[in-house]
Amino acid sequence: SEGAVDERDRDLEATGAAGGAVEGARGDVLGVAADTAAPESAADAGRAAGEGASAVRSGNTVPPPSVTAMFDRIAPVYDRLNTLMTFGQDGRWRRAAVDACGLRPGDRAIDVACGTGRLTIALAERVGPFGRVVGVDRSTGMIELARAAARDLVQVEFVVADALALPVEDGSFDAATIAFGLRNLPDFEAGFRELARVVDRGAGSSASS
């Protein structure tokens, strides 16, 4: 129907915007590398380092409400988008992130910017039914899909919340993860500080973007 076509077009537009944001980030990194390559003198090196530092983004400049609205719209195609953009490597990266956490049965983990819950579910399978895993995301559309996918896992809870203000106590988890959502935080450093805050001393965190 005409309505279905319009909805599909909107999803494709949003998908293209997400892909464009990632390509833009890659362009920033390549631009810094080009600007700082082969300085002719120490002075040139100093200037290049200063220019490179200013060019590296400290966070996503798109307002968080706009980011959330976009992910609400593309939630149904988000997993396919990530698989396509990573050439099918996303599953391997998730397994590597789970392994890096060193979780054991009964442990606790929090997955920030969890999206549709793929990494959250992998963590839950590692800690087992006596563990605890919390998935956090700003997008209600993502959280709804995540809850549906994990409905048989008693150890999983999904919460709509801000990655920079997690609604959990200090040191309440054995591991904290963030995957593709890292690139969407408005302040990368603050995001890592929040991950560190909620992890028990001596435990760890894992990030992939």
C-alpha positions as CSV (number, residue, x, y, z in Angstrom):
1,S,0.0,0.0,0.0
2,E,1.0,3.6,-0.3
3,G,1.4,3.9,3.5
4,A,3.7,0.9,3.6
5,V,5.9,2.3,0.8
6,D,6.1,5.7,2.7
7,E,7.1,3.9,5.9
8,R,9.7,1.8,4.1
9,D,11.2,5.0,2.5
10,R,11.4,6.7,5.9
11,D,13.3,3.6,7.3
12,L,15.7,3.7,4.4
13,E,16.3,7.4,4.9
14,A,17.1,6.8,8.6
15,T,19.3,3.8,7.7
16,G,21.2,6.0,5.3
17,A,21.6,8.6,8.0
18,A,23.1,6.1,10.4
19,G,25.5,4.8,7.7
20,G,26.4,8.4,6.9
21,A,27.2,9.1,10.5
22,V,29.6,6.2,10.6
23,E,31.2,7.2,7.3
24,G,31.6,10.7,8.7
25,A,33.4,9.4,11.7
26,R,35.8,7.4,9.5
27,G,36.4,10.5,7.5
28,D,37.4,12.4,10.6
29,V,39.9,9.8,11.5
30,L,41.4,9.6,8.0
31,G,41.5,13.4,7.9
32,V,43.6,13.6,11.1
33,A,46.0,10.9,9.8
34,A,46.5,12.8,6.6
35,D,47.0,16.2,8.4
36,T,49.6,14.8,10.8
37,A,51.6,12.7,8.3
38,A,55.4,13.3,7.7
39,P,56.0,16.7,9.3
40,E,59.0,18.5,7.9
41,S,60.2,20.0,11.2
42,A,59.6,19.9,15.0
43,A,57.5,23.0,14.6
44,D,55.4,21.4,11.9
45,A,55.0,18.3,14.1
46,G,53.8,20.5,17.0
47,R,51.3,22.3,14.8
48,A,50.1,19.0,13.3
49,A,49.6,17.5,16.7
50,G,47.5,20.5,17.8
51,E,45.4,20.4,14.7
52,G,44.9,16.6,15.0
53,A,43.8,17.0,18.6
54,S,41.2,19.6,17.7
55,A,39.9,17.5,14.8
56,V,39.3,14.3,16.9
57,R,35.7,14.4,18.0
58,S,35.0,14.3,21.8
59,G,31.5,13.0,21.1
60,N,28.6,12.8,18.7
61,T,27.5,16.3,17.9
62,V,23.9,15.3,16.9
63,P,21.5,16.2,19.8
64,P,20.7,13.0,21.9
65,P,16.9,13.4,21.3
66,S,17.5,13.3,17.5
67,V,19.7,10.3,17.8
68,T,17.1,8.5,19.9
69,A,14.3,9.3,17.5
70,M,16.3,8.0,14.6
71,F,17.1,4.7,16.4
72,D,13.4,4.3,17.3
73,R,12.7,4.5,13.6
74,I,15.4,2.1,12.3
75,A,15.1,-0.4,15.2
76,P,13.4,-3.1,12.9
77,V,16.4,-3.0,10.5
78,Y,19.2,-2.1,12.9
79,D,20.7,-5.7,13.2
80,R,20.7,-6.1,9.4
81,L,22.4,-2.7,9.1
82,N,25.2,-3.6,11.5
83,T,25.8,-6.9,9.8
84,L,26.0,-5.3,6.4
85,M,28.2,-2.4,7.6
86,T,30.7,-4.8,9.3
87,F,30.7,-7.3,6.4
88,G,29.4,-10.0,8.8
89,Q,32.0,-9.4,11.5
90,D,29.7,-8.2,14.2
91,G,29.0,-11.6,15.6
92,R,32.7,-12.3,16.0
93,W,33.2,-8.9,17.7
94,R,30.4,-9.7,20.2
95,R,32.0,-13.0,21.0
96,A,35.4,-11.3,21.5
97,A,33.8,-8.7,23.8
98,V,32.1,-11.4,26.0
99,D,35.4,-13.3,26.2
100,A,37.3,-10.1,27.2
101,C,34.9,-9.6,30.1
102,G,36.1,-12.8,31.7
103,L,32.6,-13.5,33.2
104,R,31.8,-16.7,35.0
105,P,28.4,-18.2,36.0
106,G,26.7,-16.1,38.6
107,D,28.5,-12.9,37.6
108,R,26.8,-9.5,36.9
109,A,27.2,-7.4,33.8
110,I,25.7,-4.2,32.3
111,D,25.5,-3.6,28.6
112,V,25.2,0.1,27.8
113,A,23.6,1.4,24.6
114,C,22.4,-2.2,24.2
115,G,20.3,-1.7,21.1
116,T,18.3,-4.8,20.3
117,G,20.1,-6.8,23.0
118,R,22.4,-9.0,20.9
119,L,25.4,-8.4,23.1
120,T,23.3,-8.4,26.3
121,I,21.9,-11.8,25.5
122,A,25.4,-13.2,24.8
123,L,26.5,-11.9,28.2
124,A,23.4,-13.4,29.8
125,E,24.2,-16.8,28.3
126,R,27.7,-16.6,29.7
127,V,26.6,-15.8,33.3
128,G,23.8,-18.3,33.3
129,P,20.4,-18.2,35.2
130,F,22.0,-17.3,38.5
131,G,23.8,-14.3,37.1
132,R,22.4,-10.8,36.3
133,V,22.7,-8.8,33.1
134,V,21.1,-5.3,32.6
135,G,20.8,-3.8,29.1
136,V,20.4,0.0,28.9
137,D,19.4,2.1,25.9
138,R,17.7,5.5,25.3
139,S,15.6,4.1,22.5
140,T,12.3,2.5,23.5
141,G,12.0,0.9,20.1
142,M,15.3,-0.9,20.6
143,I,14.4,-1.9,24.2
144,E,11.1,-3.4,23.0
145,L,12.8,-5.6,20.5
146,A,15.5,-6.6,23.1
147,R,12.9,-7.6,25.6
148,A,11.1,-9.8,23.1
149,A,14.3,-11.5,22.1
150,A,15.3,-12.2,25.7
151,R,11.9,-13.1,27.1
152,D,13.0,-16.6,28.1
153,L,16.1,-15.4,30.0
154,V,15.3,-14.8,33.6
155,Q,18.7,-13.2,34.3
156,V,18.2,-10.3,31.9
157,E,16.6,-6.9,32.5
158,F,16.2,-4.1,30.0
159,V,16.0,-0.4,31.0
160,V,15.4,2.8,29.1
161,A,18.0,5.2,30.4
162,D,20.8,7.5,29.5
163,A,24.3,6.0,29.1
164,L,25.8,9.0,30.8
165,A,23.6,8.7,33.9
166,L,23.1,5.0,34.5
167,P,20.4,4.2,37.1
168,V,22.6,1.8,39.1
169,E,24.8,2.1,42.1
170,D,28.6,2.4,42.1
171,G,30.5,-0.9,41.7
172,S,27.4,-3.0,41.2
173,F,28.7,-5.1,38.3
174,D,31.5,-7.3,37.4
175,A,31.7,-6.1,33.9
176,A,30.4,-3.2,31.7
177,T,30.2,-3.3,28.0
178,I,29.3,-0.9,25.2
179,A,29.4,-1.9,21.5
180,F,28.3,0.1,18.5
181,G,26.5,2.7,20.7
182,L,29.8,4.2,21.7
183,R,29.9,6.3,18.5
184,N,26.6,7.9,19.4
185,L,27.5,9.2,22.9
186,P,27.6,13.0,23.1
187,D,30.7,12.8,25.4
188,F,32.9,9.7,24.9
189,E,35.1,10.4,28.0
190,A,32.0,10.8,30.2
191,G,30.7,7.5,28.9
192,F,33.8,5.7,29.9
193,R,33.8,7.3,33.3
194,E,30.2,6.1,33.8
195,L,31.2,2.6,32.8
196,A,34.1,2.7,35.3
197,R,31.8,3.9,38.0
198,V,29.4,1.0,37.9
199,V,32.1,-1.7,37.7
200,D,33.3,-3.3,40.9
201,R,36.9,-2.5,41.7
202,G,39.1,-5.2,40.2
203,A,36.6,-6.1,37.5
204,G,36.7,-4.8,33.9
205,S,34.9,-3.3,30.9
206,S,34.9,-3.8,27.2
207,A,34.2,-1.5,24.3
208,S,33.8,-1.8,20.6
209,S,32.7,0.7,18.0
